[in-house]
Amino acid sequence: MARAVLALFLAFAGLSNAADPKSCAAPPNAPVIVQSEFEQLHKSLVSSPFYRELTRRFGKPLSCRVEANDGNISVTFEFRDHAKLFGEANQKLETSQQRMEVRGVAEKTALALLKTAEKRAYRAAGCGIDWKKSETEKADSGAHEVIFRGAACNCQGRIVYQEKAVVALVLKSAC
């Protein structure tokens, strides 16, 4: 049943050029369960500190893309200067992720945005991320990630660097 619902959603979903985030919506003829999941994800993204920061810096999004596959529903907002906000959720697997891609964010600001996003996404108590303890993962491309882990639902906050510059912030969990 869930596979059939997602197949129907895939047939309807696509790219929507949307200066206004309200025009980025699941098609009205998509199954009710898909519309509900999409609306929850969309609402959490538009009310997130990441979205507020991107609209403060770059104005309204230039486009919005909605996708669904293998139980994942995703929304991607694209802004000027290649900035993006990506959100993905899979209610069946209880996973979620928000990723803000932007250049020119100071480390202190990046950490503050992640902390605020954690509290916004997981209520005032957050999901138990220990912001004083981190680990680093390196990639072959000169990139590396500083990872902060939480006690609940494998909750993580990540700051992604290319060389010494912050290029992305990620908040994700898997219960």
Backbone torsions as a table, in degrees:
resi	resn	phi	psi	omega
1	MET	NA	-48.7	-179.1
2	ALA	-61.7	-37.9	179.5
3	ARG	-64.3	-40.0	178.5
4	ALA	-66.2	-39.8	178.2
5	VAL	-62.3	-44.8	179.9
6	LEU	-66.9	-37.0	177.3
7	ALA	-61.6	-42.2	177.0
8	LEU	-63.0	-42.8	-179.6
9	PHE	-62.7	-41.7	179.1
10	LEU	-60.3	-35.2	179.3
11	ALA	-66.1	-28.4	-176.5
12	PHE	-97.7	-29.8	-172.7
13	ALA	-73.3	157.1	177.7
14	GLY	177.2	-161.2	-177.8
15	LEU	-86.3	134.7	178.0
16	SER	-128.2	115.4	174.7
17	ASN	-74.4	114.5	-168.7
18	ALA	-142.5	101.4	173.3
19	ALA	-69.3	-25.2	-180.0
20	ASP	-106.3	121.7	-177.6
21	PRO	-60.3	-21.5	179.4
22	LYS	-66.8	-24.0	-179.7
23	SER	-83.2	-4.8	174.6
24	CYS	-91.2	99.1	-173.2
25	ALA	-142.9	155.7	171.9
26	ALA	-64.1	142.4	179.3
27	PRO	-57.4	141.3	-177.2
28	PRO	-61.6	-23.5	-179.9
29	ASN	-94.4	8.0	174.2
30	ALA	-72.1	153.5	179.0
31	PRO	-55.6	148.0	-175.4
32	VAL	-56.7	-42.6	-178.0
33	ILE	-62.8	-38.7	178.8
34	VAL	-68.1	-43.1	178.0
35	GLN	-59.8	-42.4	-179.3
36	SER	-63.4	-47.2	179.8
37	GLU	-63.6	-42.2	178.5
38	PHE	-62.1	-45.9	-178.4
39	GLU	-60.5	-39.1	177.9
40	GLN	-63.3	-46.6	-179.8
41	LEU	-64.1	-47.6	-179.4
42	HIS	-58.1	-46.4	-179.9
43	LYS	-61.6	-42.8	-179.0
44	SER	-67.1	-34.5	178.4
45	LEU	-69.8	-48.8	-176.3
46	VAL	-65.2	-26.7	179.3
47	SER	-95.9	5.1	-175.8
48	SER	-81.0	155.6	174.6
49	PRO	-61.3	-30.6	178.3
50	PHE	-63.6	-47.2	179.8
51	TYR	-63.1	-44.2	178.9
52	ARG	-59.9	-42.1	179.5
53	GLU	-64.9	-43.1	-179.3
54	LEU	-67.4	-40.4	178.7
55	THR	-70.9	-31.7	175.8
56	ARG	-63.9	-41.8	-177.4
57	ARG	-79.2	-39.3	-168.1
58	PHE	-122.6	-2.0	-177.2
59	GLY	82.7	-164.1	-177.4
60	LYS	-63.9	153.5	177.4
61	PRO	-63.3	148.9	177.4
62	LEU	-81.4	-31.7	-179.5
63	SER	-154.8	166.1	177.9
64	CYS	-142.1	133.4	179.4
65	ARG	-122.5	134.6	179.3
66	VAL	-116.2	132.6	178.9
67	GLU	-141.1	158.2	174.0
68	ALA	-147.6	133.0	173.3
69	ASN	-162.9	142.1	179.7
70	ASP	50.3	37.8	177.9
71	GLY	86.9	-7.9	178.7
72	ASN	-91.8	134.6	172.7
73	ILE	-114.0	131.0	-179.0
74	SER	-133.9	153.3	177.1
75	VAL	-133.5	132.3	177.1
76	THR	-126.4	121.6	173.0
77	PHE	-100.4	133.0	175.8
78	GLU	-112.8	137.4	-177.4
79	PHE	-120.4	175.6	175.0
80	ARG	-58.7	162.7	175.6
81	ASP	57.0	31.8	175.7
82	HIS	65.7	17.4	176.8
83	ALA	-77.1	144.3	-178.2
84	LYS	-142.2	153.6	168.6
85	LEU	-128.8	121.3	-178.4
86	PHE	-118.2	133.3	174.9
87	GLY	-131.1	140.9	-179.6
88	GLU	-141.7	142.7	177.6
89	ALA	-145.7	148.2	173.5
90	ASN	-137.3	100.7	-174.9
91	GLN	-65.6	-34.2	-179.3
92	LYS	-64.9	-42.0	179.3
93	LEU	-88.7	-5.6	-178.3
94	GLU	56.2	47.9	176.6
95	THR	-116.9	150.9	175.2
96	SER	-152.8	154.3	178.3
97	GLN	-154.3	141.4	169.4
98	GLN	-127.4	132.6	-179.4
99	ARG	-133.6	122.4	176.3
100	MET	-106.6	122.3	177.3
101	GLU	-109.7	119.4	-177.6
102	VAL	-163.0	146.0	175.5
103	ARG	-101.3	154.8	174.5
104	GLY	90.1	17.5	176.7
105	VAL	-95.0	127.3	177.1
106	ALA	-69.3	150.9	-179.2
107	GLU	-56.2	-43.0	-179.7
108	LYS	-62.7	-42.6	177.7
109	THR	-65.9	-41.4	179.7
110	ALA	-59.0	-46.8	-179.9
111	LEU	-64.9	-41.9	178.7
112	ALA	-62.9	-41.1	177.6
113	LEU	-63.0	-42.6	178.2
114	LEU	-63.0	-43.9	179.1
115	LYS	-61.4	-43.6	179.4
116	THR	-66.7	-40.1	178.9
117	ALA	-63.5	-38.8	177.9
118	GLU	-61.3	-47.7	-179.0
119	LYS	-65.6	-36.7	179.2
120	ARG	-68.2	-41.1	-176.4
121	ALA	-78.5	-29.7	-172.7
122	TYR	-126.2	31.9	179.7
123	ARG	69.7	177.3	-173.0
124	ALA	-60.5	-32.3	-179.8
125	ALA	-77.4	-12.1	-179.0
126	GLY	69.9	-160.3	179.9
127	CYS	-117.4	24.0	173.3
128	GLY	81.8	22.8	179.2
129	ILE	-68.0	132.1	176.3
130	ASP	-90.7	99.5	-175.4
131	TRP	-76.6	-6.2	179.0
132	LYS	-95.2	-10.4	-177.5
133	LYS	-122.1	126.9	-179.2
134	SER	-139.1	165.8	173.2
135	GLU	-135.2	160.7	-177.5
136	THR	-120.1	134.3	172.4
137	GLU	-114.3	131.9	179.4
138	LYS	-105.0	149.6	175.7
139	ALA	-117.4	161.4	-178.1
140	ASP	-65.6	-25.2	-172.9
141	SER	-81.8	9.6	-176.1
142	GLY	89.0	-2.4	178.3
143	ALA	-88.0	156.3	171.8
144	HIS	-151.7	158.4	-179.2
145	GLU	-123.6	136.0	171.6
146	VAL	-99.9	122.7	-171.9
147	ILE	-114.6	131.4	175.0
148	PHE	-114.2	127.1	-175.8
149	ARG	-108.0	149.5	178.7
150	GLY	-110.0	166.6	-177.7
151	ALA	-82.7	-24.1	-174.8
152	ALA	-109.0	136.8	170.4
153	CYS	54.4	34.9	-178.9
154	ASN	47.5	41.9	-178.9
155	CYS	-70.6	136.6	-178.7
156	GLN	-141.6	143.7	167.9
157	GLY	-116.4	134.7	-177.3
158	ARG	-132.0	138.0	170.2
159	ILE	-111.8	122.2	-177.4
160	VAL	-101.5	130.0	-179.8
161	TYR	-116.9	144.4	165.8
162	GLN	-115.8	115.5	-168.9
163	GLU	59.4	-118.6	-179.6
164	LYS	-106.4	1.4	-175.7
165	ALA	-96.7	137.0	173.7
166	VAL	-69.4	129.7	179.2
167	VAL	-122.3	-15.9	-179.9
168	ALA	-160.4	153.6	173.1
169	LEU	-125.0	137.9	-177.8
170	VAL	-132.8	133.4	171.8
171	LEU	-125.4	122.3	-178.3
172	LYS	-146.6	160.0	177.3
173	SER	-152.1	157.1	176.0
174	ALA	-146.2	109.2	-179.0
175	CYS	-89.2	NA	NA
